[in-house]
Amino acid sequence: MTPQDFIAKWGAPGGVPGPAYALNEEQGAQSHFLDLCELLGVPKPGSAEGYRFEEKSSVIGGKTGYADVFMRGVFAWENKAPGKNLDTALKQLLTYSLALSNPPILVVSDRLSIRIHTQFTGHPSATHTVAIDEMDQPDKLALLRRIWTAPESFKPRQTNRDITEAAARSFAALAEGLRQRGATADEAAASQQQRANQVAHFLTQCLFCFFAEDVGLLPGRMFERLLNNKQATPERLGQGLTQLFSAMKDGGLYGVDDIPWFNGGLFQQISVPPLSAPDLAELRRAADLDWSAIDVSIFGTLFERGLDPAKRSQLGAHYTDPATIERLINPVIRRPLLQKWELVAQQIRALTAKITKKGDKHYRAAHALFITWLDELKNFRALDPACGSGNFLYLTLKCLKDVEHHSHLQTTELGLDREADLVTGPHNVLGIELNEYAAELARVTVWIGELQWRLAHGYEFKTNPVLDTLEHIECRDALLAEGGAEATWPAANVVVGNPPFLGDKKMRAELGDATTTLLRKTYEGRVPGGADLVCYWFDKARAQMAAGALQRAGLVTTNSIRGGANRKVLDAICAQTRIFEAWSDEPWVNEGAAVRVSLVAFGQAEQPSRLDGADAPTIHADLTPGTDTSSALDLSQAKPVNTSGTSFIGTQKGGAFDIPGDMARQWLQQPNPHGRSNAEVLAPWINGLDITRRPNGLWIIDFGCDENMTAAALYELPFCHASTNVRPGREGLKRENHAKYWWRHAESRPGMRMALRGLRRCE
């Protein structure tokens, strides 16, 4: 088929509809796609496994949907009739993609145009559109052909982190100019602080408006139009912003546009500072960024450095990688919840196996179990009692939503309908923060994180109001109440966070004599007088556990907690409960400076102890492993084994499952849609030559014996590697199982694995 033939058939050249123009959506979807494949010279659906028409998928609200065309790991495609709304089609496709392992490219078409939408992890979304009358242009055909031949070429070069850093720099420049305007040498400190607070609050409102506009919450690009109005003087812009913020506070009309009710507290106070021409220019430059793609995991830290005058010197300094924070989130929140879910899923699985029709007693019982599980997630509370600008709060919220999302996907696979909405949200995360700038940014971090997650996973934004009130992220002292009494913490399931680092000798200089003396008196007998400030958070968490108001905690501390007066608080923790996971000496970024820290998780946990990434019998207060006397050989306990006389042959890969060690270690730090670690399917790969010669440092991808393709695909990077490097060589093999289950080792040895299960050592 030539380009001219394609245009004549499917378009309306010269205003005359072609013979296929009037076909409805169902009639034209597949034939249009087949003609497009013919035109581009690319494979057609059905030519390879995982590339097909009408891929079935569950969607939100319990319905079943179909992606018109699907190529696993590459794209999902939705076709519509001419003139249909492609924005609606994209949203529809996004809901399908949840159960399709989130392909990096989503394509929507009304046959008059083809719109390519990218969603590569860690990169902003990009959109490319090709109209039917451009189909005779070689560069446009080459662009479409790349969907099949070079999908990675659509990945934007700029990352979400690049955008976030640029936005933070822009706002830091704005904040500095606004704070300095009108300042005098003899101005009182209180007046300077008041101006700084006004500037920070105004810019926080602006940054949220940029984000809201880029995700479609503000209609008609109104914020950008307001900034770019050629008649807008700085004075008129200030008036316009005041009117817009007022409309966002209560909802209603702004000009001819209907503004949603946002509020949540962000627009409760409106005070736009005097603006200048340079301010207007900087705001216009900021508007050019894609604010929908800002990286929320580092957003708060970077913007706090720009908006807080005391932290401006840290702008451009390093920040803690979110993967490091996950070292506490995983053992304290994700793993225990997923363990609970697996028990619930087993019960649901047993019931759904007995279902004869939808709505029967087994279906109702399974659904009731799932609703009980959702209630547990809804009522789960995580507290960060030194939340800063909200990094831990956001990653905790994301973790909870990922766990719920994972359970929804699994339940749908078991035959239950998807629920219409999620139960997890900003109400799940509680915070305490003394710094006013940071507390407000923490709330914005949580709001934006919630909205981003919903957008990325196909859920509608909440309305009336758009933003939940986050009064449970409090601006106050976490250790001392007014009058010198011990501060109270709200009851929570878990505590996670990064309390302030301040050594014993620096406390008086930083906190003042009166506060330091009062703090030590209040906690006398619990925290030694010579202990670092961070130790008070550890003891508060221990006391919450003793009172039954807390189950687990995961806190960051200076690595000096392992000895001296600091260790006394860990001694008390070990006497009352146990440390179940710790990293004894890790790099961290504190106030923009590189430091060494310990990460400590303690409390109730049905999981083995792990120290520095390795199993440990116990973990002592000095963060060293205990002695495991169980490994001593006791011949009186020897028993014959049921594999006596059997010699197993090891697994046989049947494909390029092995990867370099550096790549494996990078993958171990990357998140997955279901919240589980790639460590579950990666392991060091050792054979005889590694023992007799120099080790090659390889690792192996191993999805086990019975992991289905949907479950395996949730480990995104390992599965993508296997799909690219193993599948081509396995498809078409005569041995059906080798071809059908290409993501598993050719000989995965279930008998050997069963014999090894539960053994700590084999020879």
C-alpha positions in Angstrom: 0.0 0.0 0.0 1.3 3.4 -0.9 0.9 6.5 1.2 -1.5 7.9 -1.4 -3.6 4.7 -1.3 -3.8 4.9 2.5 -4.8 8.6 2.5 -7.4 8.0 -0.2 -9.0 5.1 1.6 -9.0 6.3 5.2 -9.0 10.1 4.8 -11.0 12.8 3.0 -8.6 14.3 0.5 -10.1 17.4 -1.1 -13.1 17.1 1.3 -14.2 13.9 -0.3 -14.4 11.0 2.2 -12.6 7.8 1.2 -14.4 4.4 1.0 -13.4 3.5 4.6 -14.0 6.9 6.1 -17.5 6.2 7.3 -16.7 2.9 9.1 -17.6 2.9 12.7 -15.1 2.3 15.5 -15.6 -1.5 15.6 -15.7 -1.9 11.8 -12.6 0.1 11.1 -10.2 -0.5 14.0 -8.5 -3.7 12.8 -8.5 -3.1 9.1 -7.1 0.4 9.6 -4.3 -1.0 11.7 -3.5 -3.8 9.2 -3.3 -1.2 6.4 -1.0 0.9 8.5 1.3 -2.1 9.1 1.3 -2.7 5.4 2.1 0.9 4.7 5.0 1.0 7.2 6.3 -2.5 6.4 6.2 -3.7 10.0 4.9 -7.0 11.5 1.2 -7.5 11.9 -0.6 -8.6 15.1 -0.3 -12.4 15.7 3.2 -12.6 14.2 4.8 -12.9 17.6 3.8 -13.9 21.1 2.5 -10.9 23.1 1.5 -9.0 20.0 -2.2 -9.2 19.3 -5.5 -7.6 18.7 -8.0 -7.0 21.6 -5.9 -7.7 24.7 -8.4 -8.2 27.5 -7.8 -6.2 30.7 -9.7 -5.2 33.8 -10.5 -1.6 34.3 -11.5 0.5 37.3 -15.0 -0.2 38.5 -15.1 -3.9 37.7 -15.6 -3.7 33.9 -13.7 -5.5 31.3 -12.0 -3.6 28.6 -9.8 -4.3 25.5 -6.8 -2.6 24.2 -7.4 -2.7 20.4 -3.8 -3.6 19.8 -1.1 -4.7 22.3 2.6 -5.5 22.0 3.9 -6.6 25.3 6.6 -4.3 26.7 6.2 -1.9 23.8 2.8 -0.3 23.2 -0.9 -0.4 23.7 -3.1 1.1 20.9 -6.7 2.4 21.0 -8.6 3.2 17.8 -11.6 5.4 17.6 -13.9 6.6 14.8 -13.1 9.9 13.1 -13.8 13.0 15.2 -13.9 11.2 18.5 -12.1 12.8 21.5 -8.6 11.4 21.7 -8.0 12.8 25.3 -10.9 10.6 26.4 -9.4 7.7 24.4 -6.0 8.2 26.1 -7.6 8.1 29.6 -9.4 4.9 28.6 -6.2 3.4 27.4 -4.4 4.4 30.6 -6.9 2.5 32.7 -6.3 -0.6 30.5 -2.5 -0.2 30.8 -2.7 -0.9 34.5 -3.2 -4.6 33.9 -1.0 -4.6 30.8 2.3 -4.1 32.7 2.3 -0.4 31.8 3.8 -0.4 28.3 6.1 2.7 27.7 4.1 3.9 24.6 0.4 4.5 24.4 -1.1 5.3 21.0 -4.6 6.7 20.3 -6.0 7.3 16.8 -9.3 8.5 15.3 -7.9 7.4 11.9 -7.5 11.1 10.9 -4.6 11.4 13.2 -2.4 9.2 15.3 -1.2 10.4 18.7 1.8 8.8 20.3 2.0 9.3 24.1 5.1 8.2 26.0 5.2 7.1 29.7 8.8 6.0 30.3 9.6 5.6 34.0 11.6 8.6 35.4 11.0 10.7 32.3 8.3 13.3 31.4 5.5 12.2 29.1 5.9 13.4 25.5 3.3 13.5 22.7 3.8 13.1 18.9 1.0 13.5 16.4 0.8 12.5 12.8 -2.2 13.6 10.7 -3.4 11.5 7.9 -2.6 14.1 5.3 1.0 13.9 6.5 1.3 10.2 5.7 3.0 11.0 2.4 5.9 12.6 4.3 8.9 10.2 4.8 9.9 11.7 8.2 6.3 11.1 9.5 6.3 7.6 8.3 9.7 7.0 9.9 8.4 8.4 13.2 5.5 5.9 13.1 7.8 3.0 12.1 10.0 3.6 15.2 7.1 2.5 17.4 7.9 -1.0 16.2 11.6 -0.8 15.3 13.0 1.6 17.9 10.6 2.3 20.8 13.4 3.4 23.1 14.1 6.3 20.8 10.9 7.9 22.0 12.3 8.2 25.6 12.8 11.9 26.3 16.3 12.9 27.0 15.3 15.1 29.9 14.5 13.3 33.2 12.0 14.2 35.9 14.9 15.1 38.2 16.3 17.5 35.6 12.9 19.3 35.5 12.6 19.4 39.3 16.1 20.8 39.7 15.4 23.5 37.1 12.1 24.4 38.7 13.8 24.7 42.2 16.5 27.0 40.8 13.9 29.2 39.1 11.9 29.6 42.3 15.0 30.2 44.4 15.9 33.1 42.2 12.3 34.4 42.5 12.3 34.0 46.3 15.6 35.8 46.7 14.5 38.8 44.6 11.1 39.1 46.3 12.7 38.9 49.8 15.3 41.5 49.0 12.8 44.0 47.5 12.2 46.7 50.1 14.6 45.4 52.6 16.7 47.9 54.6 19.9 47.5 56.6 18.2 48.4 59.9 15.0 46.4 59.3 13.9 44.4 62.3 14.4 40.6 62.1 10.7 40.1 62.7 9.8 42.2 59.7 12.4 40.2 57.5 10.9 36.9 58.7 7.3 38.1 58.0 8.3 39.0 54.4 10.1 35.7 53.9 7.0 33.8 55.1 4.8 35.8 52.7 7.1 35.1 49.8 7.4 31.4 50.6 3.7 31.0 50.9 3.0 32.9 47.6 5.5 30.9 45.7 4.2 27.6 47.1 0.8 28.6 45.8 2.3 29.4 42.4 4.2 26.1 42.1 1.0 24.2 42.8 -0.8 26.3 40.1 1.9 25.3 37.6 1.4 21.7 38.5 -2.4 21.9 38.5 -2.4 23.5 35.1 -0.1 20.9 33.5 -2.2 18.0 34.8 -5.4 19.6 33.6 -6.9 20.7 36.9 -6.9 24.4 35.9 -9.0 24.8 32.7 -7.8 26.5 29.5 -4.1 27.0 30.5 -5.4 30.0 32.5 -2.3 30.4 34.7 -0.1 30.5 31.6 -2.5 32.9 29.9 -2.5 35.2 32.9 1.3 35.3 33.0 1.7 35.8 29.2 -0.9 38.5 28.8 0.9 41.3 27.0 -1.2 43.9 28.8 -0.2 42.4 32.2 1.9 44.8 34.2 3.4 43.4 37.4 0.7 45.3 39.3 -2.1 43.9 37.2 -0.6 40.4 37.4 -0.6 40.7 41.2 -4.3 41.6 41.1 -5.1 38.7 38.7 -3.2 36.2 40.9 -5.1 37.3 44.0 -8.4 36.8 42.1 -7.4 33.4 40.8 -6.2 32.2 44.3 -9.5 33.4 45.7 -11.4 31.4 43.1 -9.3 28.3 43.9 -10.1 28.7 47.6 -13.8 28.4 47.2 -14.4 27.3 43.6 -16.5 29.3 41.1 -16.0 31.6 38.2 -12.7 33.3 37.2 -13.6 35.3 34.2 -15.6 32.9 32.0 -13.8 29.8 33.4 -15.3 27.6 36.1 -12.6 26.9 38.7 -12.7 23.7 40.8 -12.8 24.0 44.6 -9.2 23.3 45.6 -8.6 24.8 49.1 -7.2 22.1 51.4 -5.8 25.1 53.3 -3.2 26.1 50.7 -5.4 29.1 49.5 -6.8 29.9 52.9 -4.4 32.9 53.3 -3.8 35.0 50.2 -1.2 37.7 50.2 0.6 38.4 46.9 3.8 40.4 47.4 4.6 43.4 45.1 6.0 42.0 41.8 8.5 43.5 39.4 9.2 43.0 35.7 12.1 40.5 36.4 9.7 38.5 38.6 7.2 38.3 35.8 9.9 37.2 33.4 11.1 34.5 35.8 7.5 33.2 36.3 7.1 33.0 32.5 10.3 31.0 32.2 9.1 28.7 35.0 5.8 28.2 33.1 7.7 26.6 30.2 8.7 23.6 32.3 6.6 20.4 32.4 5.4 20.6 36.0 3.4 17.5 35.7 6.7 15.6 35.6 8.4 17.0 38.7 10.0 14.3 40.9 8.0 14.4 44.1 10.6 12.2 45.9 13.1 15.1 45.9 10.8 18.0 45.3 10.4 19.1 48.9 14.1 19.1 49.7 15.0 21.2 46.7 12.2 23.7 47.1 12.8 24.1 50.8 16.4 25.1 50.0 15.2 27.7 47.6 12.3 29.2 49.8 14.0 29.1 53.2 16.6 31.9 53.4 18.5 29.8 56.1 19.0 27.0 53.6 19.6 28.8 50.4 23.4 28.0 50.6 22.5 24.3 50.2 20.9 24.9 46.8 22.8 22.7 44.3 24.1 20.4 47.0 23.5 16.6 46.9 20.2 15.2 48.2 19.4 11.7 49.5 18.5 9.2 46.9 14.9 7.9 47.4 16.2 4.3 47.0 18.1 4.8 50.3 14.9 5.9 52.1 13.2 2.7 50.7 15.6 0.7 52.9 13.5 1.7 55.8 10.1 1.9 54.0 10.4 -1.7 52.7 11.0 -3.5 56.0 8.7 -1.3 58.1 5.8 -0.9 55.8 5.9 -2.6 52.4 7.0 -6.1 53.4 4.8 -6.6 56.5 1.7 -5.4 54.5 2.5 -7.6 51.5 2.9 -10.6 53.9 -0.5 -9.9 55.3 -2.0 -9.5 51.8 -0.6 -12.9 50.7 -2.4 -14.6 53.6 -5.6 -12.8 52.6 -5.1 -13.6 48.9 -4.7 -17.3 49.7 -8.1 -17.3 51.4 -9.6 -15.4 48.5 -8.0 -17.8 46.0 -9.6 -20.8 47.9 -13.0 -19.2 47.7 -12.9 -18.0 44.1 -12.0 -21.6 43.0 -15.4 -22.6 44.2 -17.4 -19.8 42.5 -20.0 -21.1 40.0 -21.5 -17.8 39.1 -20.9 -14.1 39.9 -22.6 -13.1 43.1 -22.9 -16.6 44.6 -22.0 -17.2 48.3 -18.4 -17.9 47.5 -18.0 -14.7 45.5 -19.6 -12.7 48.3 -17.4 -14.3 50.9 -14.3 -13.6 48.8 -15.4 -10.0 48.2 -16.0 -9.5 51.9 -12.5 -10.6 52.7 -11.1 -8.1 50.2 -13.2 -5.3 51.6 -11.9 -6.1 55.1 -8.4 -5.9 53.7 -9.1 -2.6 52.1 -10.5 -1.3 55.4 -7.2 -2.2 57.1 -5.3 -0.2 54.4 -7.7 2.7 54.8 -7.1 2.8 58.6 -3.4 2.4 58.4 -1.4 5.3 59.7 2.3 6.2 59.2 3.8 9.0 61.3 7.0 11.0 60.4 7.6 13.0 63.6 10.3 15.1 61.9 8.9 15.2 58.4 10.8 18.1 57.0 9.5 18.9 53.5 7.8 15.5 53.1 10.2 13.0 51.4 9.4 10.2 53.8 5.7 11.1 53.8 5.5 10.9 50.0 7.4 7.6 49.7 5.2 6.2 52.4 2.0 7.3 50.6 3.3 5.9 47.3 4.2 2.6 49.1 0.6 2.3 50.5 -1.0 3.1 47.1 1.4 0.6 45.4 0.4 -2.1 47.9 -3.3 -1.4 47.3 -2.8 -1.3 43.6 -1.0 -4.7 43.7 -3.9 -6.2 45.7 -6.5 -4.9 43.2 -4.6 -6.4 40.3 -4.3 -9.8 42.0 -7.9 -9.8 43.1 -9.0 -9.1 39.6 -6.9 -12.0 38.3 -8.8 -14.2 40.9 -12.1 -13.2 39.4 -13.4 -10.4 41.5 -14.5 -7.0 40.1 -12.2 -4.0 40.5 -13.3 -1.4 43.0 -14.2 2.0 41.6 -11.7 3.9 43.6 -8.8 3.6 46.1 -9.0 3.7 49.9 -5.5 4.9 50.5 -4.6 8.6 50.3 -3.2 11.6 52.2 -5.1 10.7 55.3 -2.8 7.7 55.8 0.3 9.9 56.5 0.8 12.0 59.6 3.6 14.5 60.2 5.2 16.7 62.8 7.6 19.5 61.7 8.9 22.5 63.6 10.0 24.5 60.5 7.1 26.4 59.0 8.5 26.4 55.4 9.1 22.7 55.5 5.7 21.9 57.0 3.8 23.7 54.2 6.0 22.1 51.6 5.4 18.7 53.2 1.6 19.2 52.6 2.2 20.3 49.0 4.5 17.3 48.5 1.8 14.9 49.7 -0.9 16.6 47.6 1.1 16.6 44.4 2.3 13.0 45.1 -1.3 11.9 45.4 -2.4 13.6 42.2 0.5 12.4 40.2 -0.1 8.8 41.3 -3.8 8.9 40.4 -2.9 10.5 37.0 -0.3 7.8 36.2 -2.6 5.0 37.2 -5.8 6.1 35.4 -7.8 7.2 38.4 -10.0 10.4 38.3 -8.9 13.3 40.5 -11.0 13.9 43.6 -13.3 16.9 43.6 -15.1 19.1 46.2 -12.4 19.7 47.3 -9.5 18.6 45.1 -7.2 18.8 48.0 -7.8 17.1 51.4 -7.1 19.3 54.4 -3.8 18.1 55.9 -4.1 19.3 59.4 -2.6 16.0 60.5 0.7 17.3 59.1 1.4 19.6 62.1 3.8 22.5 62.5 5.0 22.1 66.1 7.7 20.6 68.3 7.8 16.8 68.3 9.6 16.5 71.7 8.4 19.3 74.0 4.9 20.7 74.5 4.2 24.2 75.8 5.1 24.5 79.4 7.9 22.0 79.1 5.8 18.8 79.2 6.7 15.9 76.9 5.0 16.3 73.5 2.4 13.8 72.5 2.5 11.9 69.2 -0.7 10.6 67.5 -1.2 6.9 67.5 0.1 5.2 64.4 0.9 1.8 63.0 4.4 2.8 62.1 6.9 5.6 62.5 9.4 6.4 59.8 11.6 9.4 59.3 14.9 11.3 59.5 15.1 13.2 62.8 17.5 16.1 63.0 21.2 15.4 63.6 22.7 17.5 66.4 25.5 16.3 68.6 25.5 16.6 72.3 28.0 19.4 72.3 26.1 21.5 69.7 22.7 21.3 71.3 23.1 24.3 73.6 24.5 26.4 70.8 21.7 25.5 68.4 18.7 25.0 70.7 19.8 27.4 73.5 20.5 26.7 77.2 16.9 26.8 78.3 15.5 24.4 75.7 18.4 22.0 76.1 18.1 21.9 79.9 14.4 21.5 79.7 14.7 18.7 77.1 17.1 16.7 79.2 15.1 17.2 82.4 11.9 16.0 80.6 13.5 12.8 79.3 15.7 12.2 82.4 16.1 8.5 83.2 15.2 7.6 79.6 17.8 9.5 77.4 21.3 10.0 78.8 22.3 13.7 79.2 25.2 13.3 76.8 23.1 11.7 74.0 22.7 13.3 70.6 19.4 15.0 69.8 18.3 12.2 67.4 18.2 9.7 70.3 15.1 11.4 71.7 13.0 10.3 68.7 14.2 6.8 69.2 13.1 6.8 72.8 9.8 8.4 72.0 9.1 5.6 69.5 10.0 3.0 72.1 7.7 4.6 74.6 4.9 4.6 72.0 5.4 0.9 71.5 5.3 0.3 75.2 2.0 2.2 75.4 0.5 0.1 72.6 0.3 3.1 70.3 2.9 1.9 67.7 3.9 -1.4 66.1 7.1 -0.6 64.2 9.6 2.2 63.6 12.3 2.9 61.1 14.6 5.9 61.7 17.7 7.4 60.4 20.4 8.4 62.9 24.1 9.4 63.0 26.2 6.3 63.1 27.5 7.3 66.5 24.3 5.8 68.0 26.2 2.5 68.0 28.3 3.6 71.0 28.7 5.8 74.1 25.7 7.5 75.7 23.7 7.2 72.4 23.7 3.4 72.5 21.7 3.4 75.8 18.5 4.2 73.9 19.1 1.2 71.6 19.9 -0.9 74.7 16.4 0.0 76.0 14.9 -0.8 72.6 16.5 -4.3 72.5 15.4 -5.0 76.1 11.8 -4.2 75.2 11.5 -5.4 71.6 14.0 -6.1 68.8 15.9 -4.5 66.0 14.8 -6.5 62.9 16.7 -4.6 60.2 19.6 -2.2 60.2 22.3 -0.7 58.0 25.1 0.2 60.3 27.2 2.7 58.4 25.7 4.2 55.2 26.2 7.5 53.2 23.5 10.1 53.7 22.9 13.8 52.9 22.1 16.0 55.9 21.4 19.7 55.3 23.2 19.4 52.0 26.3 17.8 53.5 27.5 14.2 53.1 27.5 12.3 56.4 27.6 8.7 57.6 24.4 7.3 59.2 22.8 4.2 60.6 19.3 3.1 59.5 17.5 1.2 62.2 14.1 -0.6 62.1 12.7 -2.0 65.3 9.4 -3.3 66.9 6.9 -6.0 65.9 7.9 -7.7 62.7 7.3 -11.3 61.5 10.4 -11.3 59.4 14.0 -12.5 59.9 16.6 -10.1 61.1 18.8 -8.5 58.4 22.0 -6.4 59.0 23.7 -4.5 56.1 21.7 -6.5 53.6 22.5 -9.9 54.9 20.6 -12.3 57.2 21.6 -12.1 60.9 20.5 -14.3 63.8 20.0 -11.2 66.0 21.0 -7.6 65.9 22.7 -6.1 69.0 22.3 -2.5 70.2 25.8 -1.7 68.7 24.4 -2.8 65.3 26.5 -5.9 65.1 25.2 -9.4 64.5 24.6 -11.9 67.3 26.2 -15.3 67.4 24.1 -18.1 65.9 24.7 -21.2 68.0 22.2 -23.1 66.0 24.8 -23.7 63.3 26.8 -25.9 65.7 26.7 -29.5 64.6 24.6 -31.7 66.9 24.7 -35.3 65.6 22.1 -36.4 68.1 19.6 -34.4 66.1 20.6 -35.9 62.8 17.8 -37.5 60.8 17.7 -39.3 57.4 16.6 -37.0 54.6 14.0 -38.0 52.1 16.5 -37.2 49.2 19.1 -39.7 50.4 20.6 -41.4 47.3 19.5 -38.5 45.1 21.8 -36.2 43.2 20.1 -33.2 41.6 21.1 -31.6 38.4 21.1 -27.8 38.7 18.9 -25.5 36.7 19.6 -25.1 33.0 19.0 -21.6 31.7 18.1 -22.1 28.1 18.8 -18.4 27.3 20.7 -15.3 28.2 19.3 -14.9 31.7 22.7 -13.9 33.1 23.6 -10.2 33.5 26.7 -8.2 34.8 26.9 -7.6 38.5 26.8 -3.8 38.1 23.6 -4.0 36.2 22.0 -6.3 38.8 23.0 -3.9 41.6 21.4 -1.0 39.8 18.2 -3.1 39.3 18.1 -3.8 43.0 17.6 -0.1 43.6 14.7 0.3 41.1 11.0 0.2 42.1 8.3 -2.0 40.6 4.6 -1.4 40.1 3.7 -4.0 42.8 6.2 -2.6 45.3 8.3 -5.8 45.5 12.0 -5.8 45.1 13.9 -7.2 42.1 16.0 -9.1 44.7 13.2 -11.7 44.5 14.2 -12.6 41.0 17.9 -11.8 41.0 20.8 -13.7 42.6 24.5 -14.1 42.1 25.4 -16.7 39.5 28.2 -19.1 40.5 29.5 -22.2 38.8 32.5 -24.4 39.2 34.8 -22.1 37.3 34.0 -19.3 39.7 35.4 -21.4 42.5 38.5 -22.7 40.7 39.3 -19.5 38.8 38.6 -15.8 39.2 34.8 -15.1 39.8 33.1 -13.6 36.8 30.7 -11.5 38.9 27.6 -12.5 37.0 24.0 -12.5 38.3 21.1 -14.5 37.1 17.4 -13.7 36.5 15.3 -16.4 37.9 11.4 -16.3 37.9 11.2 -19.7 39.5 9.1 -22.7 38.4 5.5 -21.4 38.4 5.5 -17.6 38.0 3.0 -16.7 35.3 3.8 -14.0 32.7 1.6 -11.3 34.3 3.3 -11.7 37.7 6.8 -11.9 36.1 6.2 -8.7 34.1 5.7 -6.7 37.3 9.5 -7.1 37.8 9.9 -4.6 35.0 13.6 -4.5 34.3 14.4 -8.2 34.6 11.3 -9.1 32.6 12.2 -6.6 29.9 15.7 -8.1 29.6 14.3 -11.6 29.3 11.8 -10.5 26.7 14.5 -8.9 24.6 17.3 -11.4 25.1 15.7 -14.8 25.8 12.3 -14.8 24.1 13.5 -14.6 20.5 15.6 -17.7 20.9 13.0 -19.7 22.8 9.9 -19.0 20.6 9.5 -21.7 18.0 11.4 -24.4 19.9 10.0 -27.9 19.5 9.7 -28.4 23.2 6.4 -26.7 23.9 7.2 -25.7 27.5 10.5 -24.1 26.5 8.7 -21.9 24.0 5.5 -21.3 26.0 7.2 -20.4 29.3 10.2 -18.5 27.8 10.6 -16.2 30.8 11.5 -19.3 33.0 14.7 -21.3 32.9 14.4 -24.1 30.4 14.9 -26.7 33.2 13.9 -24.9 36.4 14.2 -28.0 38.6 11.1 -27.8 40.9 12.1 -31.0 42.7 15.5 -29.6 43.7 13.9 -26.3 44.8 11.4 -28.1 47.0 14.2 -30.2 48.6 16.2 -27.0 49.3 13.3 -25.1 50.7 13.8 -24.2 54.4 17.5 -25.3 54.3 20.1 -22.7 55.4 22.9 -24.6 53.8 23.4 -27.4 51.3 26.4 -29.3 50.0 
